[in-house]
Amino acid sequence: MTNAESDGKTSADVTARPARRPFPLGPLAATLAVQTLATAAAYSIPAVAPVVARDLGISPALVGFYISIVYGVGIFSALFSPPIVHARGATRVCQAILLSTIAMLLTAATGSLTAVVLGAGAMGLAYGASAPASTHLLVPLTPPAHMNMVLSIRQIGVPLGGMLAGLIMPPLVLRVGWQTALLVQLGPVLILMAVLEWKRRGWDAPASGENAPRAQGFLQPLRLLHGSGPLRRLCFAAFVYSGLQLCFIVFMTTHLTSVVGFDLIHAGQALAAYQLSGVITRPIWGWLADHVLAARWLLSLQGLIMCVAAVLAGQFAPDWPPAMVLAVCAVAGATASGFTGIAYGEYARIGGAQRTEATGLGSAFMFSGVMVIPAVMSGSVLSLGGYGVAYSIIGALALVSGVLLAAQRRV
């Protein structure tokens, strides 16, 4: 018996229809691609924040507010999306996510501060629906023994998209400018929308009998919190971990160029190392959660490691060897960028038959952390004149989250 089975992570009560294949390769590849392209677009502005800020005449530290808009609007799409997923199908909702991505790229590429802000809002209009739609599609098609692995692979799209933004955007911006660099991303997005339309009828056909009352769309995910201590602790940890994850992403290039003395290319490579570490470790965490150790214990361990990485990142200085900086970024990426797959597996397990709503709730709390914590850090950096204290405070919150997860009773 696998660890997932013995701990009750995934059972028949969370599957609405039997698995049709040993491994859902097609749906997994599609949802992974949607997450990757949407995330790459969302992180494109932070990846070249110094250049964009210079052209717009603002401080690069304000990039935290940009990402807060994306995820702040995304909170509502995460909470409202479950009934739409039930009614319209997960694949159609994935197409809506790509449509929001197109709107963001076209709007921000006009090059004004107002357009960038509006583009961030457009991105968030459907971005929050990504995890609920993917979970709704993948869980019924996935054998229980591979559930955490599959959801973790799907979540690779977040660090992979960020890695692509960190690697591609800086050199492309130096050649053609940041507005044109945004428009280059339209091609892959449009192609993926067409592919999803080709597969939509087959993948979304079972959704027609699963209509949920639209009036409960916002309240139903929140109702799941009532009487569920484990879910509340998981939501608090997701809030903190996601906020710290985005702090690393949003501030890394600005931090390394303004404090450590990296140029934009090398800072982008450090950001890519952070994201690559998340790409590599997410399926590893998923396999461990399926076969070795319960997800909540792994999430607790990740909180401890996040704390150490955050404190070290706050101490970055010009005399730090570049290899040491990259090592800290990689460790941070393995945890702060690597936790979401098994976290969503926990939401699906605890949610049971309401896995889509539970995953929407999880996304809402993750996005809340992303909206609040980077914005607070922006204010802290501007008021305190440095990154050390800000990183240490958030790292301490990650440690507290890990302790709370470890202290809860098994569910």
C-alpha positions as a Python dict, from the first residue, in 0.01 Angstrom:
ca = {
    (1, 'M'): (0, 0, 0),
    (2, 'T'): (135, 341, -91),
    (3, 'N'): (176, 627, 152),
    (4, 'A'): (-109, 809, -25),
    (5, 'E'): (-344, 518, 37),
    (6, 'S'): (-246, 463, 399),
    (7, 'D'): (-286, 831, 483),
    (8, 'G'): (-615, 864, 294),
    (9, 'K'): (-483, 1119, 52),
    (10, 'T'): (-691, 1012, -244),
    (11, 'S'): (-976, 766, -247),
    (12, 'A'): (-1281, 678, -450),
    (13, 'D'): (-1482, 958, -293),
    (14, 'V'): (-1282, 1222, -480),
    (15, 'T'): (-1332, 1068, -823),
    (16, 'A'): (-1648, 1140, -1016),
    (17, 'R'): (-1568, 893, -1296),
    (18, 'P'): (-1324, 602, -1330),
    (19, 'A'): (-973, 642, -1462),
    (20, 'R'): (-960, 577, -1834),
    (21, 'R'): (-585, 540, -1870),
    (22, 'P'): (-288, 461, -1647),
    (23, 'F'): (-156, 815, -1674),
    (24, 'P'): (-351, 1115, -1815),
    (25, 'L'): (-78, 1226, -2054),
    (26, 'G'): (-288, 1440, -2288),
    (27, 'P'): (-484, 1638, -2026),
    (28, 'L'): (-171, 1671, -1812),
    (29, 'A'): (35, 1807, -2101),
    (30, 'A'): (-242, 2053, -2194),
    (31, 'T'): (-298, 2189, -1844),
    (32, 'L'): (79, 2209, -1792),
    (33, 'A'): (113, 2412, -2113),
    (34, 'V'): (-169, 2648, -2013),
    (35, 'Q'): (-7, 2713, -1676),
    (36, 'T'): (336, 2762, -1832),
    (37, 'L'): (233, 3018, -2094),
    (38, 'A'): (6, 3212, -1858),
    (39, 'T'): (274, 3227, -1589),
    (40, 'A'): (545, 3328, -1836),
    (41, 'A'): (328, 3622, -1942),
    (42, 'A'): (246, 3719, -1583),
    (43, 'Y'): (613, 3712, -1478),
    (44, 'S'): (749, 3888, -1787),
    (45, 'I'): (724, 4235, -1634),
    (46, 'P'): (894, 4136, -1304),
    (47, 'A'): (1170, 3957, -1498),
    (48, 'V'): (1276, 4285, -1659),
    (49, 'A'): (1150, 4521, -1389),
    (50, 'P'): (1456, 4752, -1392),
    (51, 'V'): (1411, 4826, -1764),
    (52, 'V'): (1033, 4869, -1746),
    (53, 'A'): (1062, 5091, -1437),
    (54, 'R'): (1322, 5309, -1605),
    (55, 'D'): (1103, 5360, -1912),
    (56, 'L'): (797, 5435, -1699),
    (57, 'G'): (985, 5663, -1460),
    (58, 'I'): (905, 5469, -1142),
    (59, 'S'): (1101, 5278, -875),
    (60, 'P'): (1170, 4913, -962),
    (61, 'A'): (1073, 4822, -603),
    (62, 'L'): (713, 4899, -699),
    (63, 'V'): (705, 4580, -908),
    (64, 'G'): (561, 4409, -602),
    (65, 'F'): (239, 4603, -653),
    (66, 'Y'): (217, 4483, -1015),
    (67, 'I'): (215, 4118, -915),
    (68, 'S'): (-27, 4200, -633),
    (69, 'I'): (-279, 4324, -890),
    (70, 'V'): (-249, 4004, -1094),
    (71, 'Y'): (-310, 3781, -796),
    (72, 'G'): (-551, 4015, -621),
    (73, 'V'): (-791, 3995, -914),
    (74, 'G'): (-705, 3624, -937),
    (75, 'I'): (-852, 3565, -590),
    (76, 'F'): (-1198, 3632, -726),
    (77, 'S'): (-1152, 3416, -1035),
    (78, 'A'): (-1032, 3133, -807),
    (79, 'L'): (-1343, 3156, -587),
    (80, 'F'): (-1595, 3211, -867),
    (81, 'S'): (-1451, 2956, -1110),
    (82, 'P'): (-1573, 2621, -960),
    (83, 'P'): (-1937, 2653, -1077),
    (84, 'I'): (-1818, 2769, -1419),
    (85, 'V'): (-1585, 2469, -1440),
    (86, 'H'): (-1877, 2239, -1354),
    (87, 'A'): (-2108, 2404, -1606),
    (88, 'R'): (-1875, 2476, -1899),
    (89, 'G'): (-1597, 2222, -1854),
    (90, 'A'): (-1234, 2248, -1750),
    (91, 'T'): (-1097, 2277, -2103),
    (92, 'R'): (-1320, 2573, -2188),
    (93, 'V'): (-1205, 2746, -1871),
    (94, 'C'): (-843, 2681, -1972),
    (95, 'Q'): (-917, 2861, -2297),
    (96, 'A'): (-1052, 3154, -2095),
    (97, 'I'): (-721, 3165, -1906),
    (98, 'L'): (-535, 3192, -2236),
    (99, 'L'): (-773, 3467, -2350),
    (100, 'S'): (-686, 3667, -2039),
    (101, 'T'): (-320, 3608, -2117),
    (102, 'I'): (-367, 3757, -2463),
    (103, 'A'): (-548, 4057, -2316),
    (104, 'M'): (-260, 4116, -2073),
    (105, 'L'): (8, 4096, -2344),
    (106, 'L'): (-173, 4328, -2585),
    (107, 'T'): (-261, 4583, -2318),
    (108, 'A'): (76, 4603, -2142),
    (109, 'A'): (260, 4619, -2475),
    (110, 'T'): (117, 4965, -2542),
    (111, 'G'): (388, 5083, -2304),
    (112, 'S'): (225, 5321, -2055),
    (113, 'L'): (200, 5284, -1678),
    (114, 'T'): (-180, 5275, -1700),
    (115, 'A'): (-165, 5001, -1963),
    (116, 'V'): (69, 4788, -1753),
    (117, 'V'): (-166, 4818, -1455),
    (118, 'L'): (-470, 4731, -1670),
    (119, 'G'): (-279, 4440, -1820),
    (120, 'A'): (-212, 4302, -1473),
    (121, 'G'): (-584, 4316, -1398),
    (122, 'A'): (-667, 4144, -1727),
    (123, 'M'): (-424, 3865, -1644),
    (124, 'G'): (-594, 3803, -1310),
    (125, 'L'): (-945, 3780, -1456),
    (126, 'A'): (-904, 3408, -1528),
    (127, 'Y'): (-561, 3317, -1387),
    (128, 'G'): (-714, 3201, -1058),
    (129, 'A'): (-918, 2936, -1238),
    (130, 'S'): (-610, 2741, -1344),
    (131, 'A'): (-580, 2506, -1046),
    (132, 'P'): (-955, 2437, -1002),
    (133, 'A'): (-993, 2361, -1373),
    (134, 'S'): (-686, 2138, -1382),
    (135, 'T'): (-783, 1949, -1067),
    (136, 'H'): (-1138, 1900, -1196),
    (137, 'L'): (-1003, 1748, -1517),
    (138, 'L'): (-707, 1548, -1386),
    (139, 'V'): (-822, 1392, -1057),
    (140, 'P'): (-1091, 1163, -1206),
    (141, 'L'): (-846, 1041, -1471),
    (142, 'T'): (-552, 974, -1238),
    (143, 'P'): (-483, 654, -1042),
    (144, 'P'): (-477, 735, -667),
    (145, 'A'): (-120, 607, -631),
    (146, 'H'): (2, 881, -867),
    (147, 'M'): (-220, 1169, -758),
    (148, 'N'): (43, 1391, -592),
    (149, 'M'): (287, 1320, -873),
    (150, 'V'): (40, 1423, -1144),
    (151, 'L'): (-69, 1740, -967),
    (152, 'S'): (295, 1828, -894),
    (153, 'I'): (389, 1783, -1259),
    (154, 'R'): (100, 2009, -1357),
    (155, 'Q'): (228, 2271, -1114),
    (156, 'I'): (567, 2265, -1287),
    (157, 'G'): (405, 2517, -1519),
    (158, 'V'): (451, 2792, -1260),
    (159, 'P'): (831, 2773, -1216),
    (160, 'L'): (874, 2668, -1580),
    (161, 'G'): (687, 2977, -1695),
    (162, 'G'): (890, 3192, -1459),
    (163, 'M'): (1211, 3030, -1577),
    (164, 'L'): (1123, 3101, -1939),
    (165, 'A'): (1048, 3463, -1851),
    (166, 'G'): (1379, 3493, -1665),
    (167, 'L'): (1583, 3337, -1947),
    (168, 'I'): (1411, 3476, -2255),
    (169, 'M'): (1283, 3820, -2159),
    (170, 'P'): (1612, 3994, -2057),
    (171, 'P'): (1808, 3920, -2377),
    (172, 'L'): (1499, 3972, -2592),
    (173, 'V'): (1431, 4307, -2426),
    (174, 'L'): (1787, 4419, -2495),
    (175, 'R'): (1732, 4342, -2864),
    (176, 'V'): (1376, 4456, -2940),
    (177, 'G'): (1246, 4636, -2629),
    (178, 'W'): (1007, 4509, -2365),
    (179, 'Q'): (685, 4595, -2551),
    (180, 'T'): (779, 4387, -2855),
    (181, 'A'): (909, 4110, -2630),
    (182, 'L'): (561, 4081, -2480),
    (183, 'L'): (398, 4052, -2822),
    (184, 'V'): (630, 3766, -2921),
    (185, 'Q'): (447, 3548, -2667),
    (186, 'L'): (116, 3574, -2853),
    (187, 'G'): (203, 3304, -3106),
    (188, 'P'): (233, 3005, -2868),
    (189, 'V'): (-78, 3117, -2676),
    (190, 'L'): (-292, 3126, -2990),
    (191, 'I'): (-166, 2785, -3104),
    (192, 'L'): (-249, 2630, -2767),
    (193, 'M'): (-600, 2776, -2775),
    (194, 'A'): (-658, 2603, -3109),
    (195, 'V'): (-527, 2270, -2978),
    (196, 'L'): (-759, 2290, -2676),
    (197, 'E'): (-1057, 2355, -2902),
    (198, 'W'): (-969, 2039, -3094),
    (199, 'K'): (-970, 1829, -2775),
    (200, 'R'): (-1240, 2013, -2582),
    (201, 'R'): (-1545, 1804, -2673),
    (202, 'G'): (-1387, 1480, -2559),
    (203, 'W'): (-1237, 1614, -2236),
    (204, 'D'): (-1534, 1829, -2131),
    (205, 'A'): (-1813, 1589, -2234),
    (206, 'P'): (-1858, 1446, -1881),
    (207, 'A'): (-1904, 1797, -1738),
    (208, 'S'): (-2258, 1843, -1869),
    (209, 'G'): (-2419, 1659, -1579),
    (210, 'E'): (-2219, 1831, -1307),
    (211, 'N'): (-2380, 2174, -1305),
    (212, 'A'): (-2344, 2359, -975),
    (213, 'P'): (-2560, 2650, -856),
    (214, 'R'): (-2396, 2972, -965),
    (215, 'A'): (-2527, 3160, -663),
    (216, 'Q'): (-2302, 2954, -436),
    (217, 'G'): (-1991, 3011, -645),
    (218, 'F'): (-1830, 3260, -412),
    (219, 'L'): (-1953, 3128, -77),
    (220, 'Q'): (-1921, 2753, -126),
    (221, 'P'): (-1537, 2736, -120),
    (222, 'L'): (-1530, 2958, 190),
    (223, 'R'): (-1784, 2737, 366),
    (224, 'L'): (-1535, 2452, 354),
    (225, 'L'): (-1328, 2631, 617),
    (226, 'H'): (-1600, 2591, 880),
    (227, 'G'): (-1515, 2313, 1122),
    (228, 'S'): (-1200, 2203, 939),
    (229, 'G'): (-888, 2281, 1141),
    (230, 'P'): (-654, 2100, 898),
    (231, 'L'): (-794, 2301, 607),
    (232, 'R'): (-747, 2628, 796),
    (233, 'R'): (-385, 2541, 881),
    (234, 'L'): (-319, 2443, 522),
    (235, 'C'): (-468, 2771, 401),
    (236, 'F'): (-247, 2972, 639),
    (237, 'A'): (63, 2787, 523),
    (238, 'A'): (-38, 2832, 158),
    (239, 'F'): (-83, 3205, 220),
    (240, 'V'): (266, 3244, 368),
    (241, 'Y'): (451, 3005, 138),
    (242, 'S'): (304, 3158, -177),
    (243, 'G'): (382, 3508, -60),
    (244, 'L'): (743, 3413, 3),
    (245, 'Q'): (759, 3232, -332),
    (246, 'L'): (660, 3549, -515),
    (247, 'C'): (890, 3768, -308),
    (248, 'F'): (1183, 3569, -443),
    (249, 'I'): (1050, 3592, -797),
    (250, 'V'): (948, 3957, -794),
    (251, 'F'): (1249, 4103, -615),
    (252, 'M'): (1532, 3878, -729),
    (253, 'T'): (1649, 4067, -1039),
    (254, 'T'): (1611, 4407, -871),
    (255, 'H'): (1781, 4284, -551),
    (256, 'L'): (2075, 4128, -732),
    (257, 'T'): (2131, 4419, -970),
    (258, 'S'): (2096, 4698, -711),
    (259, 'V'): (2264, 4536, -409),
    (260, 'V'): (2489, 4251, -520),
    (261, 'G'): (2612, 4412, -842),
    (262, 'F'): (2488, 4153, -1093),
    (263, 'D'): (2404, 4273, -1443),
    (264, 'L'): (2056, 4205, -1580),
    (265, 'I'): (2160, 3889, -1767),
    (266, 'H'): (2323, 3725, -1464),
    (267, 'A'): (2036, 3830, -1238),
    (268, 'G'): (1798, 3668, -1487),
    (269, 'Q'): (2006, 3352, -1473),
    (270, 'A'): (1979, 3348, -1093),
    (271, 'L'): (1601, 3380, -1126),
    (272, 'A'): (1607, 3096, -1378),
    (273, 'A'): (1808, 2881, -1133),
    (274, 'Y'): (1541, 2944, -871),
    (275, 'Q'): (1266, 2844, -1112),
    (276, 'L'): (1457, 2545, -1253),
    (277, 'S'): (1500, 2410, -902),
    (278, 'G'): (1123, 2427, -859),
    (279, 'V'): (1072, 2250, -1191),
    (280, 'I'): (1302, 1964, -1094),
    (281, 'T'): (1185, 1919, -736),
    (282, 'R'): (805, 1941, -776),
    (283, 'P'): (765, 1588, -915),
    (284, 'I'): (1015, 1464, -656),
    (285, 'W'): (804, 1611, -375),
    (286, 'G'): (498, 1457, -541),
    (287, 'W'): (657, 1112, -555),
    (288, 'L'): (764, 1140, -191),
    (289, 'A'): (410, 1237, -89),
    (290, 'D'): (266, 940, -280),
    (291, 'H'): (508, 677, -155),
    (292, 'V'): (722, 788, 139),
    (293, 'L'): (589, 1059, 370),
    (294, 'A'): (250, 1228, 412),
    (295, 'A'): (220, 1559, 231),
    (296, 'R'): (164, 1762, 548),
    (297, 'W'): (500, 1646, 690),
    (298, 'L'): (673, 1740, 367),
    (299, 'L'): (501, 2079, 370),
    (300, 'S'): (618, 2130, 728),
    (301, 'L'): (978, 2048, 632),
    (302, 'Q'): (958, 2288, 341),
    (303, 'G'): (858, 2570, 577),
    (304, 'L'): (1176, 2520, 778),
    (305, 'I'): (1397, 2523, 469),
    (306, 'M'): (1216, 2830, 331),
    (307, 'C'): (1292, 3015, 652),
    (308, 'V'): (1666, 2945, 625),
    (309, 'A'): (1676, 3038, 255),
    (310, 'A'): (1489, 3366, 315),
    (311, 'V'): (1723, 3474, 596),
    (312, 'L'): (2027, 3398, 379),
    (313, 'A'): (1880, 3583, 80),
    (314, 'G'): (1836, 3890, 297),
    (315, 'Q'): (2210, 3887, 361),
    (316, 'F'): (2317, 3892, -5),
    (317, 'A'): (2604, 4139, -56),
    (318, 'P'): (2862, 4227, -325),
    (319, 'D'): (3126, 4009, -158),
    (320, 'W'): (2914, 3695, -186),
    (321, 'P'): (3057, 3445, -441),
    (322, 'P'): (2815, 3411, -734),
    (323, 'A'): (2804, 3034, -685),
    (324, 'M'): (2683, 3084, -326),
    (325, 'V'): (2409, 3321, -443),
    (326, 'L'): (2296, 3067, -702),
    (327, 'A'): (2299, 2790, -440),
    (328, 'V'): (2071, 2988, -207),
    (329, 'C'): (1839, 3065, -500),
    (330, 'A'): (1824, 2696, -590),
    (331, 'V'): (1741, 2590, -233),
    (332, 'A'): (1474, 2858, -213),
    (333, 'G'): (1328, 2738, -543),
    (334, 'A'): (1318, 2376, -429),
    (335, 'T'): (1084, 2470, -143),
    (336, 'A'): (916, 2807, -194),
    (337, 'S'): (868, 2725, -562),
    (338, 'G'): (824, 2352, -507),
    (339, 'F'): (545, 2317, -253),
    (340, 'T'): (230, 2388, -453),
    (341, 'G'): (181, 2048, -618),
    (342, 'I'): (155, 1854, -293),
    (343, 'A'): (-43, 2141, -138),
    (344, 'Y'): (-306, 2109, -411),
    (345, 'G'): (-299, 1734, -358),
    (346, 'E'): (-386, 1798, 8),
    (347, 'Y'): (-668, 2032, -91),
    (348, 'A'): (-812, 1766, -322),
    (349, 'R'): (-779, 1501, -52),
    (350, 'I'): (-940, 1708, 223),
    (351, 'G'): (-1207, 1843, -13),
    (352, 'G'): (-1317, 1497, -125),
    (353, 'A'): (-1616, 1524, -357),
    (354, 'Q'): (-1581, 1903, -342),
    (355, 'R'): (-1224, 1893, -469),
    (356, 'T'): (-1286, 2166, -729),
    (357, 'E'): (-1418, 2404, -462),
    (358, 'A'): (-1140, 2313, -217),
    (359, 'T'): (-878, 2376, -484),
    (360, 'G'): (-1040, 2712, -563),
    (361, 'L'): (-1019, 2796, -194),
    (362, 'G'): (-654, 2697, -190),
    (363, 'S'): (-581, 2915, -493),
    (364, 'A'): (-760, 3207, -328),
    (365, 'F'): (-541, 3182, -17),
    (366, 'M'): (-226, 3137, -221),
    (367, 'F'): (-315, 3439, -431),
    (368, 'S'): (-397, 3637, -118),
    (369, 'G'): (-46, 3569, 8),
    (370, 'V'): (97, 3670, -327),
    (371, 'M'): (-109, 3990, -324),
    (372, 'V'): (-31, 4093, 33),
    (373, 'I'): (322, 3982, 114),
    (374, 'P'): (514, 4119, -190),
    (375, 'A'): (332, 4452, -152),
    (376, 'V'): (426, 4463, 218),
    (377, 'M'): (782, 4377, 126),
    (378, 'S'): (790, 4658, -129),
    (379, 'G'): (690, 4900, 144),
    (380, 'S'): (943, 4749, 385),
    (381, 'V'): (1230, 4775, 138),
    (382, 'L'): (1146, 5137, 60),
    (383, 'S'): (1103, 5237, 427),
    (384, 'L'): (1387, 5033, 578),
    (385, 'G'): (1632, 5078, 293),
    (386, 'G'): (1716, 4710, 253),
    (387, 'Y'): (1600, 4352, 214),
    (388, 'G'): (1744, 4182, 524),
    (389, 'V'): (1473, 4251, 782),
    (390, 'A'): (1188, 4199, 534),
    (391, 'Y'): (1313, 3857, 427),
    (392, 'S'): (1374, 3752, 788),
    (393, 'I'): (1018, 3838, 895),
    (394, 'I'): (861, 3642, 612),
    (395, 'G'): (1099, 3353, 673),
    (396, 'A'): (987, 3343, 1037),
    (397, 'L'): (623, 3321, 923),
    (398, 'A'): (715, 3025, 703),
    (399, 'L'): (870, 2854, 1004),
    (400, 'V'): (554, 2913, 1211),
    (401, 'S'): (342, 2769, 928),
    (402, 'G'): (555, 2456, 915),
    (403, 'V'): (528, 2406, 1291),
    (404, 'L'): (148, 2441, 1278),
    (405, 'L'): (124, 2179, 1004),
    (406, 'A'): (344, 1939, 1197),
    (407, 'A'): (140, 1988, 1516),
    (408, 'Q'): (-199, 1901, 1365),
    (409, 'R'): (-351, 1557, 1402),
    (410, 'R'): (-361, 1323, 1108),
    (411, 'V'): (-683, 1355, 908),
}
